Amino acid sequence: MDGLLTIQTNMMQTTAIAIVMLYVGKFLRKKVGFFERFCIPAPVIGGFLFALIHLLLKVGGIATFEMDTTLKAPFMMVFFTTIGLGANIETLKKGGKGFLIFLLISTVLVVGQNIIGMGLAKVIGQNSLLGLACGSITMVGGHGTAGAWGPTLEEMGLPAGEVVALAAATFGVIMGSLIGGPVGSALIKKHNLKPSKEFMTEEVEGTESKVVAKPHLTSGEFLKVLCVIFISVGLGAILKNFLAEHISIAGTPLNLPEYVAAMIFAGIFVNTLGKQETFAIDQRANDICGDIGLNIFLVIALITLDLTQLKAVAGPMLIILFAQTVLMTLFAYFVCFIVMGRDYDAAVLAGGMCGFGMGATYNALANMDSIKEEYGPAPKAYFILPMVGAFAIDIINVLIITGFAQIQF
């Protein structure tokens, strides 16, 4: 376009803009009730705001940005590898039967979202990858998985895959927050359910006197986390190449994303060497590294979006996404509630499942908070859902997505 000013940024300048927009998002989230009420993540607010400004500048023939996104992938790898480092089998065992059942039905939901997404895409004459982008990649996976798989979808043949995925994830966050409270409340009212007086475990009784203050975090703890992350990423790259060269599905080489391979090695470490005191990972340091990685990766992904690319697929996307909303509502109301025991905690879990089934764990917790404030505590639900939503389902989801991506039709 004649007269269009092109603004170029290097990788450091791009990251600086991303961090500034992250803080803009944090500010707006506090000031705008809609964002706070529906738990819209600050990176999404700031990132999409910049993308909208860029859209207006470009459409108006004023200016366009060309940004170096070299650091986007490293921040993404840090985030997903920290999920692997949080997958401590001993912690998972504490969830017991309820954890395993909820993880199982969450896995069924993942498969169902991909079948609905890809099947409906073909019915309406669209690329099946569009359905996958509007499936568990963005519903159960949320913005993190959406940003990670976007470029891969583009390589596999979906135009504007990253834009589609991130837009679908934002839709999911909003709808998951909208339907969660009503689903949980409807179940409680219909079955006249009351909170249980029984607490989750006997372990919590009398623990007040045993609380020991943890030492302050040191640079050494962060360095240890980063060391394991980079080693896991390096080994993951080797595993990815090995699988692509030696394993295929229906004649297509197995394309295991590097971040999945890195998660696998991180999980192996934390459950083997990581159990020894010398190599043990401080989960506080791991959580901070994960938060930094996710926030900056997500904002970089969003500020570099070209929203004009959504025009061609906006209608088909909405058809698929509204179908996913119906699926999530019915699945939570009938399957989750019934399988998890038909009691008060099961109803709260059903409301929470709408949040992380179409958004993220913090949306699920926000849904459950709104139900708890109205009807009372649900300790079992609060114990089970974060364990599944925080890392267990993420690992299963990426493996299932990888399988569906190999058999696109």
C-alpha positions as a Markdown table, in Angstrom:
| # | Residue | x | y | z |
|---|---|---|---|---|
| 1 | Met | 0.0 | 0.0 | 0.0 |
| 2 | Asp | 1.5 | 3.3 | -1.1 |
| 3 | Gly | 2.4 | 5.7 | 1.7 |
| 4 | Leu | 2.2 | 3.0 | 4.4 |
| 5 | Leu | 4.8 | 3.5 | 7.0 |
| 6 | Thr | 6.6 | 0.2 | 8.0 |
| 7 | Ile | 7.8 | 0.1 | 11.6 |
| 8 | Gln | 10.4 | -2.6 | 12.1 |
| 9 | Thr | 11.4 | -3.9 | 15.6 |
| 10 | Asn | 14.2 | -6.3 | 16.5 |
| 11 | Met | 13.7 | -9.2 | 19.0 |
| 12 | Met | 14.5 | -7.1 | 22.1 |
| 13 | Gln | 12.2 | -4.2 | 21.0 |
| 14 | Thr | 9.4 | -6.7 | 20.3 |
| 15 | Thr | 9.8 | -8.2 | 23.7 |
| 16 | Ala | 9.8 | -4.7 | 25.3 |
| 17 | Ile | 6.6 | -3.8 | 23.6 |
| 18 | Ala | 5.1 | -7.1 | 24.7 |
| 19 | Ile | 6.0 | -6.5 | 28.3 |
| 20 | Val | 4.6 | -2.9 | 28.2 |
| 21 | Met | 1.3 | -4.3 | 26.7 |
| 22 | Leu | 1.2 | -6.9 | 29.4 |
| 23 | Tyr | 1.2 | -4.2 | 32.0 |
| 24 | Val | -1.4 | -2.3 | 30.0 |
| 25 | Gly | -3.5 | -5.4 | 30.1 |
| 26 | Lys | -3.1 | -5.8 | 33.9 |
| 27 | Phe | -4.2 | -2.1 | 34.4 |
| 28 | Leu | -7.3 | -2.5 | 32.2 |
| 29 | Arg | -8.2 | -5.8 | 33.9 |
| 30 | Lys | -8.5 | -3.9 | 37.2 |
| 31 | Lys | -10.4 | -1.0 | 35.7 |
| 32 | Val | -12.9 | -2.8 | 33.4 |
| 33 | Gly | -15.5 | -4.9 | 35.2 |
| 34 | Phe | -16.1 | -7.1 | 32.2 |
| 35 | Phe | -12.5 | -8.3 | 32.1 |
| 36 | Glu | -12.4 | -9.0 | 35.8 |
| 37 | Arg | -15.8 | -10.7 | 35.9 |
| 38 | Phe | -15.0 | -13.1 | 33.1 |
| 39 | Cys | -11.3 | -13.7 | 34.1 |
| 40 | Ile | -9.9 | -12.5 | 30.8 |
| 41 | Pro | -6.1 | -12.9 | 31.1 |
| 42 | Ala | -4.0 | -9.7 | 31.1 |
| 43 | Pro | -1.8 | -10.9 | 28.2 |
| 44 | Val | -4.9 | -11.4 | 26.1 |
| 45 | Ile | -6.3 | -7.9 | 26.9 |
| 46 | Gly | -3.0 | -6.1 | 26.2 |
| 47 | Gly | -2.0 | -8.2 | 23.2 |
| 48 | Phe | -5.4 | -8.0 | 21.5 |
| 49 | Leu | -5.5 | -4.3 | 22.1 |
| 50 | Phe | -2.2 | -3.8 | 20.3 |
| 51 | Ala | -3.4 | -6.1 | 17.5 |
| 52 | Leu | -6.6 | -4.0 | 17.1 |
| 53 | Ile | -4.6 | -0.8 | 17.0 |
| 54 | His | -2.3 | -2.3 | 14.4 |
| 55 | Leu | -5.4 | -3.4 | 12.4 |
| 56 | Leu | -6.8 | 0.2 | 12.4 |
| 57 | Leu | -3.4 | 1.7 | 11.4 |
| 58 | Lys | -3.0 | -0.9 | 8.6 |
| 59 | Val | -6.6 | -0.6 | 7.2 |
| 60 | Gly | -6.3 | 3.2 | 7.5 |
| 61 | Gly | -3.2 | 3.2 | 5.3 |
| 62 | Ile | -1.1 | 4.8 | 8.1 |
| 63 | Ala | 1.4 | 2.3 | 9.3 |
| 64 | Thr | 2.2 | -1.4 | 9.7 |
| 65 | Phe | 4.5 | -3.3 | 12.0 |
| 66 | Glu | 7.2 | -5.9 | 11.1 |
| 67 | Met | 8.3 | -7.5 | 14.3 |
| 68 | Asp | 11.1 | -9.9 | 15.0 |
| 69 | Thr | 9.5 | -12.8 | 17.0 |
| 70 | Thr | 12.8 | -14.8 | 17.6 |
| 71 | Leu | 12.2 | -14.9 | 21.4 |
| 72 | Lys | 8.6 | -16.1 | 21.2 |
| 73 | Ala | 9.5 | -19.7 | 20.8 |
| 74 | Pro | 12.0 | -19.8 | 23.7 |
| 75 | Phe | 9.5 | -18.2 | 26.1 |
| 76 | Met | 6.9 | -20.8 | 24.9 |
| 77 | Met | 9.4 | -23.7 | 25.6 |
| 78 | Val | 10.1 | -22.4 | 29.1 |
| 79 | Phe | 6.3 | -22.3 | 29.9 |
| 80 | Phe | 5.5 | -25.8 | 28.7 |
| 81 | Thr | 8.6 | -27.4 | 30.2 |
| 82 | Thr | 7.7 | -26.0 | 33.6 |
| 83 | Ile | 4.4 | -27.9 | 33.3 |
| 84 | Gly | 6.5 | -31.1 | 32.9 |
| 85 | Leu | 8.5 | -30.1 | 36.0 |
| 86 | Gly | 5.3 | -29.8 | 38.0 |
| 87 | Ala | 4.1 | -33.3 | 37.1 |
| 88 | Asn | 5.1 | -35.0 | 40.3 |
| 89 | Ile | 3.5 | -38.4 | 40.4 |
| 90 | Glu | 3.5 | -38.4 | 44.3 |
| 91 | Thr | 1.3 | -35.3 | 44.2 |
| 92 | Leu | -1.0 | -36.8 | 41.7 |
| 93 | Lys | -1.5 | -39.9 | 43.8 |
| 94 | Lys | -2.9 | -37.7 | 46.6 |
| 95 | Gly | -5.9 | -36.9 | 44.4 |
| 96 | Gly | -7.0 | -40.5 | 44.7 |
| 97 | Lys | -10.0 | -42.0 | 42.9 |
| 98 | Gly | -11.7 | -38.6 | 42.3 |
| 99 | Phe | -8.7 | -37.3 | 40.5 |
| 100 | Leu | -8.4 | -40.3 | 38.2 |
| 101 | Ile | -12.1 | -40.2 | 37.3 |
| 102 | Phe | -12.1 | -36.5 | 36.6 |
| 103 | Leu | -8.9 | -36.9 | 34.5 |
| 104 | Leu | -10.6 | -39.7 | 32.6 |
| 105 | Ile | -13.7 | -37.7 | 31.7 |
| 106 | Ser | -11.6 | -34.7 | 30.9 |
| 107 | Thr | -9.7 | -36.9 | 28.4 |
| 108 | Val | -13.0 | -38.0 | 26.9 |
| 109 | Leu | -13.9 | -34.3 | 26.5 |
| 110 | Val | -10.6 | -33.6 | 24.7 |
| 111 | Val | -11.4 | -36.3 | 22.2 |
| 112 | Gly | -14.9 | -35.2 | 21.8 |
| 113 | Gln | -13.9 | -31.6 | 21.1 |
| 114 | Asn | -11.6 | -32.7 | 18.3 |
| 115 | Ile | -14.2 | -35.0 | 16.8 |
| 116 | Ile | -16.8 | -32.3 | 16.9 |
| 117 | Gly | -14.4 | -29.6 | 15.6 |
| 118 | Met | -12.9 | -31.6 | 12.7 |
| 119 | Gly | -16.1 | -33.3 | 11.8 |
| 120 | Leu | -18.2 | -30.1 | 11.6 |
| 121 | Ala | -15.4 | -28.4 | 9.7 |
| 122 | Lys | -15.7 | -31.0 | 6.9 |
| 123 | Val | -19.5 | -30.8 | 7.0 |
| 124 | Ile | -19.5 | -27.1 | 6.3 |
| 125 | Gly | -16.8 | -27.5 | 3.6 |
| 126 | Gln | -13.8 | -26.2 | 5.6 |
| 127 | Asn | -10.2 | -27.5 | 6.1 |
| 128 | Ser | -10.3 | -30.1 | 8.9 |
| 129 | Leu | -7.4 | -28.2 | 10.5 |
| 130 | Leu | -9.8 | -25.3 | 11.2 |
| 131 | Gly | -11.8 | -27.7 | 13.3 |
| 132 | Leu | -8.7 | -28.9 | 15.1 |
| 133 | Ala | -7.8 | -25.3 | 15.8 |
| 134 | Cys | -11.3 | -24.8 | 17.2 |
| 135 | Gly | -11.1 | -28.1 | 19.1 |
| 136 | Ser | -9.1 | -29.1 | 22.2 |
| 137 | Ile | -6.1 | -27.0 | 21.0 |
| 138 | Thr | -8.0 | -23.9 | 22.1 |
| 139 | Met | -10.8 | -25.2 | 24.3 |
| 140 | Val | -9.1 | -27.4 | 26.9 |
| 141 | Gly | -5.7 | -26.1 | 25.7 |
| 142 | Gly | -6.4 | -22.4 | 26.1 |
| 143 | His | -4.2 | -19.6 | 24.8 |
| 144 | Gly | -0.9 | -21.3 | 25.7 |
| 145 | Thr | -1.6 | -24.3 | 23.6 |
| 146 | Ala | -3.2 | -22.2 | 20.9 |
| 147 | Gly | -0.1 | -20.0 | 20.5 |
| 148 | Ala | 2.1 | -23.1 | 20.5 |
| 149 | Trp | 0.2 | -24.9 | 17.8 |
| 150 | Gly | -0.7 | -21.9 | 15.6 |
| 151 | Pro | 2.5 | -21.9 | 13.6 |
| 152 | Thr | 2.4 | -25.7 | 13.3 |
| 153 | Leu | -1.2 | -25.5 | 11.9 |
| 154 | Glu | 0.0 | -23.0 | 9.3 |
| 155 | Glu | 2.9 | -25.3 | 8.3 |
| 156 | Met | 0.3 | -28.2 | 7.9 |
| 157 | Gly | -1.8 | -26.1 | 5.6 |
| 158 | Leu | -4.2 | -23.9 | 7.6 |
| 159 | Pro | -3.9 | -20.3 | 6.5 |
| 160 | Ala | -3.6 | -17.8 | 9.4 |
| 161 | Gly | -3.5 | -20.8 | 11.8 |
| 162 | Glu | -2.1 | -18.7 | 14.7 |
| 163 | Val | -4.6 | -15.9 | 14.3 |
| 164 | Val | -7.5 | -18.4 | 14.2 |
| 165 | Ala | -6.2 | -20.4 | 17.2 |
| 166 | Leu | -5.7 | -17.3 | 19.4 |
| 167 | Ala | -9.1 | -15.8 | 18.5 |
| 168 | Ala | -10.8 | -19.2 | 19.2 |
| 169 | Ala | -9.1 | -19.4 | 22.6 |
| 170 | Thr | -10.4 | -15.9 | 23.5 |
| 171 | Phe | -13.9 | -17.0 | 22.5 |
| 172 | Gly | -13.6 | -20.0 | 24.7 |
| 173 | Val | -12.4 | -18.1 | 27.7 |
| 174 | Ile | -15.5 | -15.8 | 27.5 |
| 175 | Met | -18.0 | -18.5 | 26.9 |
| 176 | Gly | -16.5 | -20.9 | 29.5 |
| 177 | Ser | -16.9 | -18.1 | 32.1 |
| 178 | Leu | -20.4 | -17.4 | 31.0 |
| 179 | Ile | -21.8 | -20.9 | 31.2 |
| 180 | Gly | -20.0 | -22.3 | 34.2 |
| 181 | Gly | -21.9 | -20.5 | 37.0 |
| 182 | Pro | -25.3 | -21.2 | 35.5 |
| 183 | Val | -24.6 | -24.9 | 34.9 |
| 184 | Gly | -23.4 | -25.4 | 38.5 |
| 185 | Ser | -26.3 | -23.4 | 40.0 |
| 186 | Ala | -28.9 | -25.2 | 37.9 |
| 187 | Leu | -27.7 | -28.6 | 39.1 |
| 188 | Ile | -27.6 | -27.5 | 42.7 |
| 189 | Lys | -31.2 | -26.1 | 42.5 |
| 190 | Lys | -32.6 | -29.0 | 40.6 |
| 191 | His | -31.3 | -31.7 | 42.9 |
| 192 | Asn | -31.5 | -29.5 | 46.1 |
| 193 | Leu | -27.8 | -30.1 | 46.9 |
| 194 | Lys | -26.0 | -29.0 | 50.0 |
| 195 | Pro | -22.3 | -28.6 | 50.8 |
| 196 | Ser | -20.7 | -31.6 | 52.5 |
| 197 | Lys | -19.5 | -31.1 | 56.1 |
| 198 | Glu | -16.8 | -33.6 | 55.6 |
| 199 | Phe | -13.4 | -32.2 | 54.7 |
| 200 | Met | -11.3 | -33.8 | 52.0 |
| 201 | Thr | -8.6 | -35.6 | 53.9 |
| 202 | Glu | -7.6 | -36.3 | 57.5 |
| 203 | Glu | -4.2 | -35.0 | 56.7 |
| 204 | Val | -5.2 | -31.4 | 57.1 |
| 205 | Glu | -6.4 | -31.9 | 60.7 |
| 206 | Gly | -4.1 | -30.3 | 63.2 |
| 207 | Thr | -1.5 | -29.2 | 60.7 |
| 208 | Glu | -1.5 | -25.6 | 61.9 |
| 209 | Ser | 1.3 | -26.3 | 64.4 |
| 210 | Lys | 3.4 | -28.2 | 61.8 |
| 211 | Val | 3.6 | -25.3 | 59.3 |
| 212 | Val | 7.2 | -24.5 | 58.6 |
| 213 | Ala | 8.2 | -21.3 | 56.8 |
| 214 | Lys | 10.0 | -22.0 | 53.6 |
| 215 | Pro | 13.4 | -20.3 | 53.0 |
| 216 | His | 13.5 | -17.4 | 50.6 |
| 217 | Leu | 14.1 | -18.1 | 47.0 |
| 218 | Thr | 17.6 | -17.6 | 45.7 |
| 219 | Ser | 19.1 | -17.1 | 42.3 |
| 220 | Gly | 20.4 | -20.7 | 42.6 |
| 221 | Glu | 16.9 | -22.1 | 42.6 |
| 222 | Phe | 16.0 | -20.3 | 39.5 |
| 223 | Leu | 19.3 | -21.3 | 37.8 |
| 224 | Lys | 18.5 | -24.9 | 38.6 |
| 225 | Val | 15.1 | -24.7 | 37.0 |
| 226 | Leu | 16.5 | -23.0 | 33.9 |
| 227 | Cys | 19.3 | -25.6 | 33.7 |
| 228 | Val | 16.7 | -28.5 | 33.7 |
| 229 | Ile | 14.5 | -26.6 | 31.2 |
| 230 | Phe | 17.2 | -26.0 | 28.7 |
| 231 | Ile | 18.5 | -29.6 | 29.0 |
| 232 | Ser | 15.0 | -30.9 | 28.5 |
| 233 | Val | 14.4 | -28.7 | 25.5 |
| 234 | Gly | 17.7 | -29.9 | 23.9 |
| 235 | Leu | 16.9 | -33.6 | 24.5 |
| 236 | Gly | 13.3 | -32.9 | 23.3 |
| 237 | Ala | 14.6 | -31.6 | 19.9 |
| 238 | Ile | 16.6 | -34.9 | 19.5 |
| 239 | Leu | 13.5 | -37.0 | 20.4 |
| 240 | Lys | 11.3 | -35.0 | 18.0 |
| 241 | Asn | 13.7 | -35.6 | 15.1 |
| 242 | Phe | 14.1 | -39.3 | 16.0 |
| 243 | Leu | 10.4 | -39.9 | 16.0 |
| 244 | Ala | 9.8 | -38.0 | 12.8 |
| 245 | Glu | 12.5 | -40.2 | 11.0 |
| 246 | His | 11.4 | -43.5 | 12.4 |
| 247 | Ile | 7.7 | -43.5 | 13.2 |
| 248 | Ser | 4.7 | -42.6 | 11.0 |
| 249 | Ile | 0.9 | -42.7 | 11.3 |
| 250 | Ala | -1.0 | -43.6 | 8.1 |
| 251 | Gly | 2.2 | -42.8 | 6.1 |
| 252 | Thr | 2.7 | -39.4 | 7.7 |
| 253 | Pro | 5.8 | -38.9 | 9.9 |
| 254 | Leu | 5.0 | -38.4 | 13.6 |
| 255 | Asn | 5.2 | -34.7 | 14.2 |
| 256 | Leu | 5.6 | -34.5 | 17.9 |
| 257 | Pro | 6.0 | -30.8 | 18.9 |
| 258 | Glu | 9.3 | -30.0 | 20.5 |
| 259 | Tyr | 7.6 | -28.6 | 23.6 |
| 260 | Val | 5.8 | -31.9 | 24.2 |
| 261 | Ala | 9.1 | -33.7 | 24.0 |
| 262 | Ala | 10.6 | -31.2 | 26.4 |
| 263 | Met | 7.7 | -31.8 | 28.8 |
| 264 | Ile | 8.3 | -35.5 | 28.7 |
| 265 | Phe | 12.0 | -35.2 | 29.7 |
| 266 | Ala | 11.1 | -32.6 | 32.4 |
| 267 | Gly | 8.5 | -35.0 | 33.8 |
| 268 | Ile | 11.0 | -37.9 | 33.8 |
| 269 | Phe | 13.6 | -35.7 | 35.6 |
| 270 | Val | 11.3 | -34.5 | 38.4 |
| 271 | Asn | 10.1 | -38.1 | 39.1 |
| 272 | Thr | 13.7 | -39.6 | 39.1 |
| 273 | Leu | 16.7 | -37.5 | 39.8 |
| 274 | Gly | 14.5 | -34.7 | 41.0 |
| 275 | Lys | 13.5 | -36.7 | 44.0 |
| 276 | Gln | 17.0 | -36.4 | 45.5 |
| 277 | Glu | 17.6 | -33.4 | 47.6 |
| 278 | Thr | 20.6 | -32.3 | 45.5 |
| 279 | Phe | 18.6 | -32.1 | 42.3 |
| 280 | Ala | 15.1 | -31.2 | 43.8 |
| 281 | Ile | 13.3 | -28.4 | 42.0 |
| 282 | Asp | 11.7 | -25.6 | 44.1 |
| 283 | Gln | 8.2 | -25.5 | 42.7 |
| 284 | Arg | 7.9 | -21.8 | 43.6 |
| 285 | Ala | 10.8 | -21.0 | 41.3 |
| 286 | Asn | 9.3 | -23.3 | 38.7 |
| 287 | Asp | 5.9 | -21.6 | 38.9 |
| 288 | Ile | 7.5 | -18.1 | 38.5 |
| 289 | Cys | 9.5 | -19.2 | 35.5 |
| 290 | Gly | 6.3 | -20.7 | 34.0 |
| 291 | Asp | 4.3 | -17.5 | 34.6 |
| 292 | Ile | 7.0 | -15.3 | 33.0 |
| 293 | Gly | 7.3 | -17.7 | 30.0 |
| 294 | Leu | 3.6 | -17.9 | 29.4 |
| 295 | Asn | 2.9 | -14.2 | 29.8 |
| 296 | Ile | 5.6 | -12.9 | 27.5 |
| 297 | Phe | 5.1 | -15.7 | 24.9 |
| 298 | Leu | 1.4 | -15.0 | 24.8 |
| 299 | Val | 1.7 | -11.2 | 24.4 |
| 300 | Ile | 4.3 | -11.6 | 21.7 |
| 301 | Ala | 2.0 | -14.0 | 19.8 |
| 302 | Leu | -0.9 | -11.6 | 20.1 |
| 303 | Ile | 0.8 | -8.3 | 19.3 |
| 304 | Thr | 2.1 | -9.8 | 16.0 |
| 305 | Leu | -1.3 | -11.0 | 14.9 |
| 306 | Asp | -2.7 | -9.8 | 11.5 |
| 307 | Leu | -6.4 | -9.7 | 12.3 |
| 308 | Thr | -7.3 | -9.1 | 8.6 |
| 309 | Gln | -6.6 | -12.8 | 8.1 |
| 310 | Leu | -9.7 | -13.8 | 10.1 |
| 311 | Lys | -12.1 | -12.4 | 7.5 |
| 312 | Ala | -12.2 | -15.5 | 5.3 |
| 313 | Val | -13.0 | -18.0 | 8.2 |
| 314 | Ala | -14.9 | -15.9 | 10.7 |
| 315 | Gly | -18.3 | -17.4 | 9.9 |
| 316 | Pro | -17.2 | -21.1 | 9.9 |
| 317 | Met | -15.2 | -20.5 | 13.1 |
| 318 | Leu | -18.3 | -19.2 | 14.9 |
| 319 | Ile | -20.4 | -22.2 | 13.8 |
| 320 | Ile | -17.8 | -24.6 | 15.2 |
| 321 | Leu | -17.2 | -22.6 | 18.4 |
| 322 | Phe | -20.9 | -22.3 | 19.3 |
| 323 | Ala | -21.1 | -26.1 | 18.7 |
| 324 | Gln | -18.3 | -26.5 | 21.2 |
| 325 | Thr | -20.1 | -24.4 | 23.7 |
| 326 | Val | -23.2 | -26.6 | 23.4 |
| 327 | Leu | -21.0 | -29.7 | 23.8 |
| 328 | Met | -19.3 | -28.3 | 26.9 |
| 329 | Thr | -22.6 | -27.4 | 28.5 |
| 330 | Leu | -24.2 | -30.8 | 27.9 |
| 331 | Phe | -21.0 | -32.7 | 28.9 |
| 332 | Ala | -20.7 | -30.8 | 32.2 |
| 333 | Tyr | -24.4 | -31.1 | 33.0 |
| 334 | Phe | -24.9 | -34.7 | 32.2 |
| 335 | Val | -21.5 | -36.5 | 32.1 |
| 336 | Cys | -19.4 | -34.7 | 34.7 |
| 337 | Phe | -22.1 | -34.3 | 37.3 |
| 338 | Ile | -23.3 | -37.9 | 37.0 |
| 339 | Val | -19.9 | -39.6 | 36.9 |
| 340 | Met | -18.4 | -37.5 | 39.7 |
| 341 | Gly | -21.1 | -38.6 | 42.1 |
| 342 | Arg | -24.3 | -36.4 | 41.7 |
| 343 | Asp | -23.5 | -34.6 | 44.9 |
| 344 | Tyr | -22.8 | -30.9 | 45.7 |
| 345 | Asp | -19.1 | -31.2 | 44.9 |
| 346 | Ala | -19.9 | -32.8 | 41.6 |
| 347 | Ala | -22.2 | -29.8 | 40.7 |
| 348 | Val | -19.4 | -27.4 | 41.5 |
| 349 | Leu | -17.0 | -29.5 | 39.5 |
| 350 | Ala | -19.4 | -29.3 | 36.6 |
| 351 | Gly | -19.4 | -25.5 | 36.7 |
| 352 | Gly | -15.6 | -25.5 | 37.0 |
| 353 | Met | -15.2 | -27.9 | 34.1 |
| 354 | Cys | -16.9 | -25.4 | 31.8 |
| 355 | Gly | -14.1 | -22.9 | 32.7 |
| 356 | Phe | -11.0 | -25.1 | 32.0 |
| 357 | Gly | -12.8 | -27.0 | 29.3 |
| 358 | Met | -13.1 | -23.8 | 27.3 |
| 359 | Gly | -10.5 | -21.6 | 28.8 |
| 360 | Ala | -8.0 | -22.2 | 31.6 |
| 361 | Thr | -7.8 | -23.3 | 35.3 |
| 362 | Tyr | -8.2 | -19.8 | 36.5 |
| 363 | Asn | -11.5 | -19.5 | 34.7 |
| 364 | Ala | -12.6 | -22.8 | 36.3 |
| 365 | Leu | -11.7 | -21.5 | 39.8 |
| 366 | Ala | -13.5 | -18.2 | 39.1 |
| 367 | Asn | -16.6 | -20.2 | 38.1 |
| 368 | Met | -16.4 | -22.3 | 41.3 |
| 369 | Asp | -15.8 | -19.2 | 43.4 |
| 370 | Ser | -19.0 | -17.7 | 42.2 |
| 371 | Ile | -20.9 | -20.9 | 43.0 |
| 372 | Lys | -19.2 | -21.3 | 46.4 |
| 373 | Glu | -20.1 | -17.7 | 47.4 |
| 374 | Glu | -23.7 | -18.4 | 46.7 |
| 375 | Tyr | -24.1 | -22.0 | 48.1 |
| 376 | Gly | -21.1 | -22.8 | 50.3 |
| 377 | Pro | -17.7 | -24.6 | 50.2 |
| 378 | Ala | -16.8 | -27.5 | 48.0 |
| 379 | Pro | -13.4 | -28.7 | 49.2 |
| 380 | Lys | -13.2 | -31.9 | 47.1 |
| 381 | Ala | -13.9 | -29.9 | 43.9 |
| 382 | Tyr | -11.2 | -27.4 | 44.8 |
| 383 | Phe | -8.7 | -30.1 | 45.4 |
| 384 | Ile | -9.4 | -32.2 | 42.3 |
| 385 | Leu | -9.9 | -29.6 | 39.5 |
| 386 | Pro | -6.6 | -27.7 | 39.9 |
| 387 | Met | -4.6 | -30.9 | 39.8 |
| 388 | Val | -6.2 | -32.0 | 36.6 |
| 389 | Gly | -6.3 | -28.5 | 35.0 |
| 390 | Ala | -2.9 | -27.3 | 36.0 |
| 391 | Phe | -0.8 | -29.9 | 34.2 |
| 392 | Ala | -2.2 | -33.5 | 34.0 |
| 393 | Ile | -4.8 | -32.7 | 31.2 |
| 394 | Asp | -2.3 | -30.4 | 29.4 |
| 395 | Ile | 0.1 | -33.4 | 28.9 |
| 396 | Ile | -2.7 | -35.7 | 27.7 |
| 397 | Asn | -4.2 | -33.0 | 25.5 |
| 398 | Val | -1.0 | -32.3 | 23.5 |
| 399 | Leu | -0.5 | -36.0 | 22.9 |
| 400 | Ile | -4.1 | -36.4 | 21.6 |
| 401 | Ile | -3.8 | -33.3 | 19.5 |
| 402 | Thr | -0.7 | -34.7 | 17.9 |
| 403 | Gly | -2.6 | -37.9 | 17.0 |
| 404 | Phe | -5.5 | -36.0 | 15.5 |
| 405 | Ala | -3.1 | -33.8 | 13.5 |
| 406 | Gln | -1.6 | -36.9 | 11.9 |
| 407 | Ile | -5.0 | -38.2 | 10.7 |
| 408 | Gln | -6.5 | -35.0 | 9.3 |
| 409 | Phe | -9.1 | -35.6 | 6.6 |
